[in-house]
């Protein structure tokens, strides 16, 4: 029964990719916002999680100097978030069918010098990022712009057929996928060859795999992978994020984060905290571009569903 359900899910998703691929480019934004509105209606649980997360973080965000958002309520931000998700979904559909050149060509790159400076070290690069903007577009646009592939660290989808579809899209633009289950050796191998990996480090992990830090005013578990791999390989850690500005997406590279000299558990925790601040600052500056629909604070005293 599960295989039948997975096959049906994959078929429906593939049909959606076809619709997204044949839409005129000028309709991607209005159609994407409509799709996002439909997602908010159908995925009510996820919408409730987003509204709840935003509501609890909003007092903290509004006190931050980077807060400039004109949206006042959690519901308004969540509505804008789902609109962005709908647009990202249709963009990804076009990318899947090889019709995303115009989307990639429209991406603006800022902070290119920070990437180039890290590249000069020839120790590979670890891009520190999160579920921000169209994060699939970040990896694909990077590969096309710089002519260099990126190995994206990802969680394997429960549906193997759907997983194969997503992997095909990533490989289409010369990128590679490293799955989290047993992926450490692969990551080390890529960096040893002066390659590039991208890690989305903004989801909750189990306590044994992470460090307890502050995220938007509340405690949360965060992965230690970037810090541990960075220490082991000497690869520079470069924060990189993508967000929307009107009809275009903007990729911003930040200066390399230099790890502290303290290798104790507390020293690692401080580095994890510092790297998490980049995602936190992004969420404050671009609240409708962050993926609020997951339980970022679970296992740290927050409900898990």
C-alpha positions in Angstrom: 0.0 0.0 0.0 2.8 2.4 0.9 4.4 1.8 -2.6 1.1 2.6 -4.3 0.8 5.9 -2.3 4.4 6.8 -3.0 3.8 6.2 -6.7 0.7 8.4 -6.7 2.6 11.1 -4.9 5.4 11.0 -7.4 3.0 11.1 -10.3 1.1 14.1 -9.0 4.3 15.9 -8.3 5.6 15.2 -11.8 2.4 16.5 -13.3 2.9 19.7 -11.2 6.4 20.0 -12.5 5.0 19.9 -16.1 2.5 22.6 -15.3 5.2 24.8 -13.8 7.5 24.2 -16.8 5.0 25.2 -19.4 3.7 28.3 -17.6 4.8 31.6 -19.3 7.6 33.2 -17.3 5.5 36.2 -16.6 2.9 34.1 -14.7 5.4 32.4 -12.3 4.9 35.0 -9.6 1.1 35.4 -9.6 0.6 31.6 -10.1 3.2 30.9 -7.4 1.4 33.1 -4.9 -1.8 31.3 -5.8 -0.1 27.9 -5.3 1.3 29.1 -2.0 -2.2 30.2 -0.8 -3.5 26.7 -1.7 -0.6 25.1 0.2 -1.5 27.2 3.3 -5.1 25.8 3.1 -4.1 22.2 2.5 -1.2 22.1 4.9 -3.0 23.5 7.8 -0.8 21.8 10.4 2.3 23.3 8.8 0.7 26.7 8.6 -0.2 26.5 12.3 3.4 25.6 13.1 4.7 28.6 11.1 2.3 31.0 12.8 3.2 29.7 16.2 6.9 29.9 15.6 6.6 33.4 14.2 4.4 34.6 17.1 6.9 33.4 19.7 9.9 34.9 17.8 8.3 38.2 16.9 9.0 40.1 20.1 12.7 39.2 19.9 12.9 40.1 16.2 11.2 43.4 16.5 13.9 44.5 19.1 16.7 43.6 16.7 18.3 46.5 14.7 18.0 44.5 11.4 14.2 44.4 11.7 12.6 46.5 8.9 9.7 44.3 7.9 6.4 46.2 7.3 4.4 43.1 8.1 3.0 43.3 11.7 1.4 40.0 12.6 2.4 36.4 12.5 -0.5 35.6 10.1 0.7 38.3 7.6 4.3 36.9 7.6 3.1 33.3 7.3 0.9 34.3 4.3 3.9 36.0 2.6 6.0 32.9 3.5 3.6 30.5 1.7 3.5 32.8 -1.3 7.3 32.6 -1.5 7.2 28.9 -1.1 4.7 28.6 -4.0 6.9 30.8 -6.2 10.0 28.7 -5.3 8.1 25.5 -6.1 7.2 26.7 -9.6 10.7 27.9 -10.1 12.0 24.5 -9.1 9.6 22.8 -11.6 11.1 24.8 -14.4 14.6 24.0 -13.2 13.7 20.3 -13.1 12.8 20.3 -16.8 15.9 22.3 -17.8 13.9 25.5 -18.4 15.4 27.5 -15.6 18.1 29.5 -17.5 16.2 32.7 -17.2 15.7 32.2 -13.5 19.4 31.5 -12.9 20.5 34.4 -15.1 18.3 36.7 -13.1 20.0 35.9 -9.8 22.2 38.7 -8.4 25.5 37.8 -6.6 26.7 39.9 -3.8 30.0 39.4 -1.8 31.6 37.4 -4.6 35.0 38.5 -3.2 34.4 36.5 -0.1 33.9 33.3 -2.1 37.0 34.0 -4.2 39.2 34.7 -1.2 38.2 31.4 0.4 38.7 29.6 -2.9 42.3 30.8 -3.0 43.1 28.6 0.0 42.5 25.4 -2.0 41.2 23.5 1.0 37.6 23.2 -0.3 34.8 25.3 1.1 31.9 24.6 3.5 29.0 26.9 2.7 27.0 27.5 5.8 23.4 28.2 4.9 19.8 27.3 5.8 16.3 26.8 4.5 16.2 30.4 3.2 14.6 31.8 0.1 14.7 29.2 -2.8 17.7 27.2 -1.3 17.6 24.8 -4.3 18.1 27.8 -6.6 21.1 28.9 -4.5 23.0 25.7 -5.2 22.0 25.5 -8.9 22.8 29.2 -9.6 26.1 28.9 -7.9 27.1 25.9 -10.1 26.0 27.7 -13.3 27.6 31.0 -12.3 31.0 29.8 -11.2 31.3 26.7 -13.3 32.0 24.7 -10.1 29.8 21.9 -8.8 28.5 21.9 -5.2 27.8 18.8 -3.1 24.6 19.5 -1.2 24.1 17.7 2.1 20.5 16.6 2.2 18.1 14.3 4.0 16.9 11.4 1.9 13.2 11.6 1.2 11.0 8.9 2.6 9.5 8.4 -0.8 12.3 6.9 -2.9 10.6 7.7 -6.2 10.2 11.4 -5.2 13.8 11.4 -3.9 15.0 10.2 -7.3 13.2 13.1 -9.0 14.7 15.7 -6.7 18.1 14.2 -7.2 17.8 14.2 -11.0 17.1 18.0 -10.9 20.2 18.6 -8.7 22.4 16.5 -11.0 21.0 18.2 -14.1 22.9 21.3 -13.1 26.2 19.5 -12.4 25.7 19.4 -8.6 25.9 16.3 -6.4 24.0 15.1 -3.4 25.5 13.7 -0.2 22.9 12.1 2.1 23.2 12.7 5.8 23.0 9.0 6.7 26.6 7.9 6.4 27.7 11.1 4.5 30.7 12.2 6.7 33.2 10.2 4.7 31.9 11.6 1.4 32.1 15.2 2.8 35.7 14.7 3.8 36.5 13.2 0.4 35.0 16.2 -1.4 36.9 18.7 0.7 40.1 16.8 0.3 39.8 17.3 -3.4 39.3 21.0 -3.0 35.6 20.6 -3.6 32.6 22.5 -2.2 29.9 21.3 0.1 26.7 23.1 1.2 25.2 22.3 4.6 21.7 23.6 5.7 22.3 23.8 9.4 19.0 25.3 10.7 17.0 22.3 11.6 16.7 20.6 15.0 19.0 17.7 15.7 19.1 15.1 18.4 21.0 16.2 21.5 23.8 13.6 21.0 24.5 15.2 17.5 24.3 18.9 18.5 24.9 21.8 20.8 22.2 23.6 22.8 22.2 27.2 21.7 19.9 30.3 21.5 17.8 30.8 18.4 15.6 33.8 18.2 15.3 34.1 21.9 14.7 30.4 22.7 16.9 27.3 23.2 17.3 25.0 20.3 19.6 22.1 19.3 21.9 22.8 16.4 24.2 20.6 14.4 27.9 20.5 15.2 28.8 19.1 11.8 30.0 22.3 10.2 32.3 23.1 13.1 33.7 19.6 13.4 34.4 19.2 9.7 35.9 22.6 9.5 38.3 21.9 12.3 39.2 18.5 10.9 39.9 19.7 7.3 40.8 23.4 7.6 38.2 24.2 5.0 36.9 27.8 5.3 33.3 28.2 6.5 31.6 30.8 4.3 28.0 31.8 5.2 25.9 32.1 2.0 22.2 32.9 1.7 19.5 33.6 -0.9 16.5 35.9 -0.6 14.0 37.6 -2.8 14.0 41.2 -3.7 10.9 41.9 -5.9 11.1 39.7 -9.0 14.7 38.6 -8.5 16.7 36.4 -6.1 19.9 37.6 -4.5 22.7 35.3 -3.3 25.0 36.9 -0.6 28.3 35.5 0.4 29.7 36.7 3.7 33.3 36.7 5.0 34.7 33.4 6.1 33.9 32.6 9.7 37.1 31.9 11.7 36.7 29.1 14.2 37.9 29.7 17.8 40.9 28.1 19.2 39.0 26.4 22.1 38.4 22.8 21.1 36.4 21.9 24.2 32.7 21.1 24.1 32.1 24.7 25.2 34.3 26.1 22.5 32.5 24.0 19.9 29.2 25.3 21.3 30.3 28.9 20.9 31.2 28.3 17.3 27.9 26.6 16.6 26.2 29.6 18.2 28.1 32.1 16.2 27.3 30.3 12.9 23.6 30.0 13.9 23.6 33.8 14.3 23.9 34.2 10.5 20.7 32.3 10.0 19.0 34.1 12.8 20.0 37.5 11.4 18.7 36.4 8.0 15.4 35.4 9.5 15.1 38.8 11.1 16.1 40.7 8.0 13.9 38.6 5.7 11.2 36.9 7.9 9.1 35.8 5.0 12.0 34.0 3.3 12.8 31.6 6.2 11.3 28.2 6.5 9.2 28.6 9.6 7.1 25.5 9.0 9.5 23.1 10.8 9.7 22.7 14.6 13.1 24.4 15.0 12.9 24.3 18.8 11.8 20.7 19.4 13.7 18.5 21.9 14.7 21.7 23.8 11.6 22.0 25.8 9.3 22.7 22.8 6.5 20.5 21.5 7.6 18.2 18.6 4.4 18.2 16.6 
